[in-house]
Amino acid sequence: MDPHLDPFFELSMDCLCIANYEGYFLKINPAFVELLGYSEAELNSKLISDFIYEEDKERTASNRNNLKNNKPLINFENRYVSKSGKIIWLHWTAIPVEKDKLVYAIAKDITHKKELENERISHLSKLSEANDKLKQLNYTTSHDLRSPVNNLISLVDLLDLSKIEDQETLKILSYIKISAEGLNTSLNAYVEAFKQKNILDEKLELIHFNTIFLKVQNSISALIQKSGAEFQLDFSNLERVHFNTAYMESVFLNFITNSIKYSRPDVPLVISIISDKKNGKSIFKYSDNGLGFNMEKVGHLIFKLNQRFHGNEDSKGVGLYLVYNHVTNLGGSINVDSAVNQGTTFTISFNA
């Protein structure tokens, strides 16, 4: 190494290293040694993969193969296990030098950032659960109050008013009946409104699929370009549908970014998006040829909050939860079909 660069290497707060194509560290700076807790000799004596968290080994190996094919590694995150057993999240930038069969890499410790993200997701999960309970309580209370109110109306109807001579009493009874009937009408209306409230609260408009796609594509153009994703679009049979614009943008955004995150490193990413009319229903079908997942094991968890299926570096377990709620809150439905290394297909049926 150039002696002029030694201070930079030795004093850097980030983790710097040089590795060979066989998968061993050749040189490691003090910051890296201190972070992992191993001596430099210990780190040099074992394969790099031995220090990687078990769940991240396969994904890391796939990306290491890309380095050996002279492709730089940017914005890659994985977990290492320190000598004390602590899990450490690292964010990597690595550049291969093919003629020397070496990889020069910089890693930042982002463990604290990951812990904050997990805490945020935990709070979101708790808030969502509390909100669902409050909604259910409102609905149950409104629904259950109708029975005693109807009972009160029936009791008033059972009274033989001809036997009551006091006009003041008759007037009070008539007011009781009117009040009970009014309360019953209000409760019925409230229960029905509660069922439909998500539809009523959101603005429905005529959205064009291609317009939404182009807007989202433009917003993440750098990410799409870097991924090399190929899009196969067909909106000819159904160009537009009544939906919420912001929701549809979120659907496109989450689907596309998930496809890029969970693409197979050995296969060019192909994304198919088709809209159609079938049996009187407006259908939107999104497919990719990515990693996919085992439907028998995790199919029932796909749209749950805080669920992750590949241990990807920036997966938060929120995207598909949001997509599901966007669709179902507006009266639609969404289904998923997938297989490991065969890709995933999402099918949305719109209410409007």
VOGU-3710 file (C-alpha; in Angstrom, 3 decimals, decimal comma):
1> mdphldpffe> 0,000/0,000/0,000  1,135/3,555/-0,738  2,672/4,861/2,540  0,848/8,147/1,990  -2,427/6,267/2,337  -1,483/4,434/5,512  -2,841/7,144/7,865  -6,124/7,184/5,978  -6,400/3,402/6,299  -5,280/3,224/9,906
11> lsmdclcian> -7,225/6,201/11,291  -10,528/5,834/9,447  -13,607/5,462/11,672  -15,213/3,308/8,967  -14,248/-0,319/8,435  -11,777/-0,689/5,578  -10,503/-3,942/4,187  -8,850/-5,646/1,242  -9,917/-9,203/0,363  -8,918/-11,696/-2,299
21> yegyflkinp> -11,166/-13,592/-4,701  -10,746/-16,751/-2,607  -12,759/-15,126/0,167  -10,083/-14,168/2,721  -9,216/-10,819/4,263  -5,717/-9,670/3,323  -5,679/-6,384/5,189  -8,072/-4,937/7,777  -7,966/-1,542/9,442  -8,068/-1,088/13,246
31> afvellgyse> -11,687/0,149/13,217  -12,796/-3,188/11,737  -10,752/-5,158/14,266  -12,228/-3,163/17,157  -15,794/-3,495/15,887  -15,728/-7,277/15,488  -13,544/-7,974/18,521  -11,305/-10,463/16,710  -7,599/-9,930/16,275  -6,317/-9,193/12,782
41> aelnsklisd> -4,676/-12,621/12,768  -7,999/-14,305/13,602  -9,802/-12,379/10,873  -7,149/-13,267/8,301  -7,074/-16,961/9,196  -10,669/-17,824/8,332  -12,933/-17,433/5,344  -14,879/-14,173/5,469  -18,089/-16,185/5,298  -17,290/-17,713/8,698
51> fiyeedkert> -17,903/-14,326/10,334  -21,209/-13,659/8,540  -24,540/-14,242/10,253  -25,956/-17,601/9,125  -29,148/-16,214/7,534  -27,135/-13,774/5,384  -24,490/-16,190/4,086  -26,276/-17,348/0,938  -27,286/-13,829/-0,105  -23,775/-12,540/0,559
61> asnrnnlknn> -22,235/-15,358/-1,473  -24,426/-14,459/-4,475  -23,275/-10,859/-4,332  -19,636/-11,883/-3,831  -19,890/-13,814/-7,114  -20,931/-10,568/-8,794  -17,757/-8,952/-7,463  -15,690/-11,767/-8,959  -17,413/-10,966/-12,262  -16,058/-7,404/-11,949
71> kplinfenry> -19,339/-5,825/-10,815  -19,040/-3,256/-7,996  -21,152/-3,811/-4,896  -23,063/-0,719/-3,728  -25,536/-0,217/-0,870  -25,319/-3,835/0,270  -26,139/-4,657/3,872  -25,548/-7,816/5,852  -24,909/-9,002/9,389  -21,654/-10,110/10,966
81> vsksgkiiwl> -21,251/-11,906/14,303  -18,679/-10,336/16,606  -16,401/-12,384/18,867  -18,724/-11,616/21,795  -21,695/-12,972/19,819  -23,256/-9,573/19,117  -24,975/-9,162/15,746  -23,557/-6,203/13,801  -25,207/-4,691/10,714  -22,776/-3,424/8,064
91> hwtaipvekd> -23,446/-1,273/4,987  -20,939/-2,080/2,214  -19,394/-0,473/-0,830  -16,932/-2,797/-2,563  -14,896/-2,384/-5,749  -13,202/-5,354/-7,473  -9,846/-5,031/-9,233  -9,885/-7,924/-11,641  -6,232/-7,822/-12,711  -5,099/-8,211/-9,082
101> klvyaiakdi> -7,980/-10,499/-8,048  -8,613/-8,190/-5,104  -11,628/-6,447/-3,612  -11,343/-3,075/-1,873  -14,256/-2,404/0,485  -15,637/0,114/2,961  -18,250/-0,836/5,578  -20,237/1,376/7,944  -21,680/0,145/11,215  -25,456/0,723/10,932
111> thkkelener> -26,527/-1,453/13,862  -28,004/1,508/15,734  -29,974/2,573/12,664  -31,427/-0,941/12,321  -32,403/-1,002/15,982  -34,244/2,327/15,561  -36,041/0,965/12,475  -37,144/-2,124/14,374  -38,364/0,052/17,228  -40,349/2,197/14,802
121> ishlsklsea> -41,934/-0,871/13,223  -42,792/-2,216/16,674  -44,526/1,054/17,569  -46,378/1,021/14,250  -47,523/-2,541/14,898  -48,788/-1,645/18,371  -50,592/1,458/17,075  -52,177/-0,568/14,291  -53,320/-3,210/16,763  -54,758/-0,566/19,110
131> ndklkqlnyt> -56,529/1,124/16,208  -58,071/-2,166/15,091  -59,296/-2,820/18,630  -60,848/0,643/18,857  -62,592/0,173/15,513  -63,940/-3,192/16,629  -65,114/-1,712/19,931  -66,966/1,085/18,111  -68,635/-1,374/15,783  -69,526/-3,845/18,555
141> tshdlrspvn> -70,934/-1,139/20,819  -73,069/0,336/18,048  -74,240/-3,081/16,925  -75,053/-4,418/20,377  -76,926/-1,318/21,538  -79,544/-1,895/18,855  -81,009/-4,886/20,676  -81,970/-3,111/23,932  -83,225/-0,108/21,928  -85,432/-2,364/19,802
151> nlislvdlld> -86,583/-4,022/22,999  -87,532/-0,629/24,424  -89,581/0,171/21,316  -91,352/-3,189/21,580  -92,188/-2,593/25,247  -93,744/0,782/24,398  -95,765/-0,854/21,618  -97,055/-3,455/24,071  -98,585/-0,797/26,300  -102,336/-0,453/26,010
161> lskiedqetl> -102,549/3,305/25,743  -106,374/3,176/25,974  -106,026/2,291/29,632  -103,995/5,385/30,349  -106,137/8,423/30,986  -103,452/10,904/32,058  -102,560/13,004/29,016  -99,173/13,975/30,403  -98,232/10,315/30,767  -99,377/9,584/27,222
171> kilsyikisa> -97,280/12,464/25,930  -94,188/11,219/27,783  -94,646/7,692/26,415  -94,947/9,043/22,880  -91,717/10,990/23,384  -90,000/7,849/24,703  -91,057/5,937/21,582  -89,958/8,725/19,248  -86,597/8,982/21,017  -86,054/5,207/20,941
181> eglntslnay> -86,945/5,012/17,239  -84,620/7,922/16,515  -81,800/6,272/18,443  -82,413/3,002/16,596  -82,281/4,772/13,232  -79,028/6,500/14,211  -77,432/3,246/15,359  -78,403/1,451/12,151  -76,972/4,290/10,099  -73,794/4,365/12,172
191> veafkqknil> -73,191/0,620/11,833  -73,655/0,816/8,072  -71,430/3,873/7,852  -68,790/2,111/9,925  -68,736/-0,767/7,456  -68,207/1,648/4,574  -66,196/4,350/6,329  -62,892/3,567/4,669  -64,459/3,931/1,245  -66,263/7,136/2,192
201> deklelihfn> -63,172/8,695/3,782  -60,933/8,245/0,742  -61,224/10,185/-2,491  -62,042/7,936/-5,436  -61,131/9,146/-8,891  -60,544/7,788/-12,355  -56,861/6,811/-12,460  -54,897/5,773/-15,556  -52,535/2,850/-14,999  -49,932/4,020/-17,500
211> tiflkvqnsi> -49,867/7,540/-16,038  -49,320/6,173/-12,539  -46,634/3,786/-13,767  -44,715/6,538/-15,578  -44,842/8,780/-12,497  -43,500/6,037/-10,219  -40,932/4,953/-12,806  -39,633/8,511/-12,997  -39,444/8,831/-9,201  -37,186/5,760/-8,852
221> saliqksgae> -35,515/5,872/-12,272  -32,000/5,514/-10,846  -32,975/2,419/-8,840  -34,687/0,851/-11,871  -31,757/1,632/-14,161  -29,294/0,141/-11,711  -31,385/-3,037/-11,401  -31,621/-3,470/-15,174  -35,308/-4,365/-14,794  -37,283/-5,044/-17,971
231> fqldfsnler> -40,974/-4,073/-17,914  -43,673/-5,798/-19,943  -46,800/-3,634/-19,777  -50,266/-4,203/-21,192  -53,036/-1,818/-20,170  -54,866/-2,060/-23,498  -57,888/-4,005/-22,165  -58,328/-1,793/-19,099  -56,648/1,602/-19,229  -58,238/3,125/-16,129
241> vhfntaymes> -60,210/2,342/-13,003  -61,842/4,209/-10,126  -59,382/4,190/-7,245  -57,337/6,546/-5,077  -54,343/8,076/-6,879  -51,997/8,134/-3,875  -52,915/4,541/-3,029  -52,263/3,345/-6,592  -48,882/5,092/-6,657  -48,037/3,309/-3,403
251> vflnfitnsi> -49,094/-0,043/-4,891  -46,836/0,427/-7,937  -43,965/1,747/-5,813  -44,038/-1,090/-3,273  -44,435/-3,815/-5,891  -41,584/-2,531/-8,076  -39,132/-1,835/-5,244  -39,891/-5,262/-3,740  -39,180/-6,904/-7,104  -35,833/-5,136/-7,269
261> kysrpdvplv> -34,957/-6,007/-3,656  -35,871/-9,666/-4,083  -34,566/-10,226/-7,612  -32,392/-13,226/-8,337  -28,755/-12,175/-8,818  -28,230/-14,757/-11,579  -31,315/-13,879/-13,671  -32,215/-10,549/-15,358  -35,261/-9,043/-13,644  -38,457/-9,090/-15,720
271> isiisdkkng> -41,623/-7,428/-14,428  -45,014/-7,941/-16,077  -47,959/-5,609/-15,340  -51,321/-6,312/-16,973  -54,806/-4,877/-16,452  -57,942/-6,526/-17,784  -61,686/-7,043/-17,419  -62,761/-10,550/-16,394  -66,264/-11,663/-15,459  -67,281/-8,065/-14,973
281> ksifkysdng> -64,364/-7,394/-12,615  -61,501/-4,945/-13,081  -58,276/-6,941/-12,638  -54,690/-5,760/-12,139  -51,993/-8,437/-12,315  -48,362/-7,824/-11,310  -45,697/-10,527/-11,796  -41,927/-10,837/-11,490  -39,339/-13,600/-11,845  -37,622/-12,974/-8,511
291> lgfnmekvgh> -36,760/-15,081/-5,492  -40,394/-15,835/-4,628  -41,287/-17,639/-1,404  -42,797/-20,847/-0,077  -46,579/-20,312/-0,014  -47,167/-23,248/2,334  -44,814/-21,811/4,941  -45,401/-18,061/4,714  -48,379/-17,513/2,411  -50,645/-16,611/5,330
301> lifklnqrfh> -48,154/-13,989/6,557  -47,520/-12,103/3,307  -49,700/-9,092/4,087  -49,076/-8,970/7,836  -47,133/-6,100/9,376  -43,453/-6,596/10,211  -43,056/-9,825/8,223  -39,817/-10,520/6,321  -39,074/-13,579/4,231  -35,571/-13,149/2,791
311> gnedskgvgl> -33,552/-11,193/5,376  -32,935/-8,508/2,768  -30,932/-5,530/3,958  -33,612/-2,848/3,697  -36,733/-4,900/4,202  -38,996/-3,349/6,844  -41,999/-5,683/6,575  -44,319/-2,755/5,862  -44,747/-2,476/2,072  -47,130/-5,349/1,401
321> ylvynhvtnl> -49,041/-4,534/4,583  -49,686/-1,060/3,141  -50,647/-2,452/-0,279  -53,144/-4,840/1,309  -54,758/-2,050/3,319  -54,872/0,331/0,348  -56,768/-2,256/-1,694  -59,091/-3,658/0,962  -59,903/-0,258/2,489  -61,433/0,679/-0,855
331> ggsinvdsav> -63,441/-2,518/-1,082  -61,092/-4,489/-3,342  -59,296/-7,792/-2,844  -55,736/-8,988/-3,420  -54,318/-12,481/-3,882  -50,763/-13,752/-4,178  -49,182/-16,766/-5,833  -45,496/-17,595/-5,580  -42,864/-20,323/-5,591  -39,219/-20,301/-4,511
341> nqgttftisf> -36,989/-19,001/-7,341  -40,030/-18,904/-9,642  -41,205/-15,370/-8,946  -44,392/-13,890/-7,513  -47,753/-12,793/-8,919  -50,149/-10,397/-7,200  -53,712/-10,123/-8,494  -55,890/-7,187/-7,448  -59,649/-7,108/-8,042  -61,061/-3,598/-7,799
351> na> -64,411/-2,831/-6,228  -65,219/-0,045/-8,701
//
